[in-house]
Amino acid sequence: MQLAPILLFTYNRPLHTRQTLEALLNNDLSSQSELYVFSDGYKNNQDRKEVMEVRELIRSIDGFREVHIIENRQNLGLAKNIIEGVTQIVNRHEKVIVLEDDLITSPHFLTFMNEALEKFKDAEKIGHIQGFCFPIQGLPDTFLIKWTGSWGWATWKRAWQQFNPDGKALLSEIERRKLSKTFDFNGSYPYTRMLQRQVNGENDSWAIRWNASLFLKDILSLNAGKSLVMNIGFDGSGSHCGPDIIYNTSLHHGELMTDLSELRENKTARKAFEKYYGRTNSFTAKVNRRINRFLRSS
């Protein structure tokens, strides 16, 4: 089996980047894997010091089969950096595993991702592999769902060709086909509003456009049912992650099976997502989180 290259996108968080790399090096397949590190340029002199610290760190990386470092002269922003980086490398290697600089991986993360990439490489119905899982009990080791996450994922060239960066066109099609309620997990999470905000220039999310692109093509994501990824970026240090605890999850250190009994969406898992979103995204839950954040900061 030819292993997929790993793409790591970094910016100005040297401490997070170090932890991400250390965890990745603890993976069983790291020494056999090719690593591409994309270091985005700094926005201003305030960010320059941290960006240069990250670059000093990544220039000393050892332990992978090969390491390629791409240092942007200018700041592209996360969305453009990821879209261009994934496009470039997936066109060269046919498949990729993608991480950002605030993700801790289980020692079996690379094994799971590579096994799934190989096993389902010709399954046109599957376009995304997801390593992070919400703290939801009772999910199988592996399940299919019509949704994509962005924390520790993988894809193939054939699937990435379905990516449409035009958020306005995606939103128009969702509304024309009256799919907003389904896209929003029966109204339990505002993905349509997130896409609208991207169209309005209020966010620059590549992930909502990737989610919508596959959703409209009826292409599924293969998800780990126990989280092989932990996000450590909810400490207020990131450009797109404020402090929050609803995504806290335990890192699963065992192996997960990649077998599937059928190539169709797991309706039980979809209902579980709806219930999780309903519980964590309700008005009361949001108010309680704001109060807790205020108490922690006072």
C-alpha positions in Angstrom: 0.0 0.0 0.0 1.4 3.4 -1.0 0.9 5.8 1.9 -0.8 9.1 1.5 1.3 12.3 2.0 0.4 14.3 5.1 -0.3 18.0 4.7 0.2 20.2 7.7 -1.0 23.8 7.6 0.7 26.2 10.1 0.6 29.8 11.0 1.7 31.6 14.2 1.3 29.0 17.0 4.7 27.4 17.7 3.6 25.7 20.9 0.6 24.1 19.3 2.6 23.2 16.2 5.2 21.4 18.3 2.5 19.3 20.0 0.9 18.5 16.7 4.2 17.3 15.3 5.1 15.3 18.4 1.8 13.4 18.3 2.1 12.8 14.6 5.6 11.3 15.1 4.1 8.9 17.6 2.0 7.4 14.8 3.0 4.0 13.6 3.4 5.1 10.0 5.1 8.5 10.4 8.6 7.3 9.5 7.2 5.9 6.2 5.2 8.9 5.3 5.9 12.0 3.3 5.1 15.3 5.1 4.3 18.7 3.4 4.3 21.7 5.7 2.6 24.8 4.5 3.7 27.9 6.6 1.5 30.9 5.9 3.1 34.4 5.8 2.6 36.8 8.6 -0.1 39.5 8.3 1.8 42.2 10.1 4.9 42.7 12.4 2.9 41.7 15.4 2.6 38.1 13.9 6.1 38.0 12.5 7.9 36.7 15.6 5.5 33.8 16.1 5.6 32.9 12.4 9.3 32.9 12.3 9.4 30.7 15.5 7.1 28.2 13.7 9.4 28.2 10.7 12.5 27.6 12.8 10.6 24.6 14.3 9.5 23.1 11.1 12.9 23.4 9.5 14.2 21.1 12.1 11.6 18.3 11.6 13.0 14.8 11.5 11.4 11.4 11.6 9.4 11.3 8.4 10.4 9.7 5.1 10.6 13.1 3.5 9.8 16.6 4.6 8.8 19.4 2.2 8.4 22.9 3.5 6.4 25.6 1.7 6.8 29.1 3.2 4.4 31.6 1.8 6.0 35.1 1.3 2.6 36.7 1.9 -0.4 35.8 4.1 -2.8 33.8 2.1 -5.2 33.1 4.9 -6.2 29.7 6.0 -8.9 29.0 3.4 -6.7 29.9 0.4 -3.7 28.2 1.8 -5.6 25.0 2.3 -7.5 25.1 -1.0 -4.3 25.7 -3.0 -2.2 23.3 -0.9 -4.6 20.4 -1.1 -5.2 21.0 -4.8 -1.5 21.0 -5.6 -0.6 17.9 -3.6 -3.7 15.8 -4.3 -3.2 16.3 -8.0 0.4 15.0 -7.6 -0.3 12.1 -5.3 -4.0 11.2 -5.9 -4.7 11.2 -2.2 -3.9 13.3 0.9 -4.2 13.4 4.7 -4.8 16.9 6.0 -4.0 18.5 9.4 -3.9 21.9 10.9 -1.5 23.1 13.6 -3.7 22.6 16.6 -4.6 18.9 16.2 -3.3 16.1 18.3 -3.6 12.7 16.7 -3.9 9.2 18.1 -1.0 6.8 17.4 -3.4 4.9 15.1 -4.6 7.9 13.1 -2.4 7.4 10.1 -3.1 3.7 10.0 -6.9 4.3 10.0 -6.7 7.0 7.4 -4.4 5.1 5.0 -6.4 1.9 5.4 -9.6 3.7 4.5 -8.0 5.6 1.7 -6.9 2.3 0.1 -10.0 0.3 0.8 -12.4 2.9 -0.6 -10.3 4.5 -3.3 -12.7 3.4 -6.0 -15.9 4.0 -4.0 -17.4 7.0 -5.8 -20.0 7.3 -3.1 -17.4 8.2 -0.5 -15.4 11.4 -0.9 -14.1 12.3 2.6 -12.5 10.5 5.6 -12.9 12.1 9.0 -10.7 11.3 12.0 -12.3 13.6 14.6 -15.5 12.5 16.3 -17.9 14.4 18.6 -18.2 13.1 22.1 -21.2 10.9 21.2 -21.6 7.5 22.8 -22.6 4.3 21.0 -21.3 5.0 17.5 -19.7 2.1 15.5 -16.0 2.1 14.8 -16.7 3.4 11.3 -19.9 4.9 9.8 -21.0 6.9 6.8 -22.7 10.3 7.0 -23.6 13.1 4.6 -21.4 15.7 6.3 -17.7 16.6 6.3 -15.6 17.8 9.2 -12.3 19.6 9.0 -10.2 18.3 11.9 -8.0 15.5 10.7 -9.3 14.4 7.3 -8.4 12.8 4.0 -9.6 12.7 0.5 -8.8 11.6 -3.0 -8.2 13.5 -6.2 -11.4 12.2 -7.7 -13.4 13.6 -4.8 -11.5 16.9 -4.5 -12.5 17.6 -8.1 -16.0 18.0 -6.8 -15.0 21.0 -4.6 -16.8 24.2 -5.6 -15.2 27.3 -4.1 -18.2 29.4 -5.2 -20.2 29.7 -2.0 -22.9 31.7 -3.7 -23.6 29.0 -6.2 -23.7 26.4 -3.5 -26.1 28.4 -1.4 -28.3 29.1 -4.3 -28.6 25.4 -5.2 -29.3 24.4 -1.5 -32.1 26.9 -1.4 -33.5 26.1 -4.8 -33.7 22.4 -3.9 -35.1 23.2 -0.5 -32.3 21.3 1.3 -31.5 23.8 4.1 -33.2 21.8 6.8 -31.4 18.6 5.8 -28.1 20.4 5.4 -28.7 21.8 8.9 -29.3 18.4 10.5 -33.0 18.9 10.8 -32.5 22.5 11.8 -30.2 21.7 14.8 -27.1 23.4 13.5 -26.9 26.5 11.2 -24.7 25.3 8.4 -26.8 27.2 5.8 -26.3 30.4 7.8 -22.6 29.6 8.0 -22.5 29.3 4.2 -24.5 32.6 3.9 -22.0 34.3 6.1 -19.2 33.0 3.8 -21.0 34.4 0.8 -21.4 37.8 2.7 -17.7 37.9 3.4 -18.3 37.5 7.2 -16.1 34.3 7.3 -13.7 32.7 4.9 -14.5 29.1 5.6 -13.2 26.6 3.0 -14.7 23.8 5.1 -18.4 24.9 4.8 -17.9 25.0 1.0 -16.3 21.5 1.0 -19.2 20.3 3.2 -21.8 21.8 0.8 -20.0 20.6 -2.3 -20.2 16.9 -1.3 -23.6 17.3 0.3 -25.1 18.5 -3.0 -23.4 15.6 -4.9 -24.9 13.1 -2.4 -21.3 12.0 -1.5 -20.7 10.6 1.9 -18.0 10.9 4.6 -16.4 7.9 6.2 -16.1 8.8 9.9 -14.2 7.3 12.8 -16.7 6.5 15.5 -14.2 7.2 18.3 -12.1 10.3 18.0 -8.6 9.8 16.6 -8.1 13.6 16.7 -8.2 16.1 19.6 -8.4 19.9 18.9 -6.3 21.9 21.3 -7.0 25.2 19.6 -10.0 26.3 21.7 -7.9 28.4 24.0 -8.4 31.7 22.2 -5.1 31.5 20.3 -6.4 30.7 16.9 -7.7 32.8 14.0 -10.9 30.8 13.7 -11.3 29.1 17.2 -12.4 31.0 20.2 -12.5 29.4 23.7 -15.0 26.6 23.9 -15.4 23.3 25.6 -18.3 21.6 23.6 -15.8 20.0 21.2 -13.7 18.5 24.0 -13.3 14.8 23.4 -11.2 12.0 24.6 -8.5 10.7 22.3 -9.0 7.1 21.3 -5.7 5.2 21.5 -6.9 1.8 20.2 -7.2 0.6 16.6 -10.5 1.1 14.8 -11.9 -1.2 12.1 -12.5 0.4 8.7 -15.1 -2.2 7.5 -18.5 -1.2 6.3 -21.5 -3.5 5.8 -23.1 -1.2 3.2 -22.3 2.0 1.4 -25.1 4.2 2.6 -25.6 6.8 5.2 -25.9 5.5 8.8 -29.3 7.0 9.8 -28.7 6.2 13.5 -25.5 8.2 13.4 -27.2 11.1 11.7 -29.9 11.1 14.4 -27.1 11.1 17.0 -25.6 14.1 15.4 -28.9 15.9 15.4 -29.4 15.2 19.1 -25.8 16.3 19.9 -26.2 19.6 17.9 -29.7 20.2 19.5 -28.2 19.7 23.0 -25.1 21.9 22.4 -26.5 24.5 20.1 -29.7 25.4 21.9 -30.3 28.9 23.2 -29.9 27.7 26.8 -26.7 25.9 26.1 -25.2 29.0 24.4 -26.2 31.3 27.3 -24.7 28.8 29.8 -21.4 28.7 27.8 -21.2 32.5 27.7 -21.8 32.7 31.5 -19.1 30.0 32.1 -16.6 31.8 29.8 -17.3 35.0 31.7 -16.8 33.4 35.1 -13.5 31.7 34.0 -12.1 35.0 32.7 -13.2 37.1 35.7 
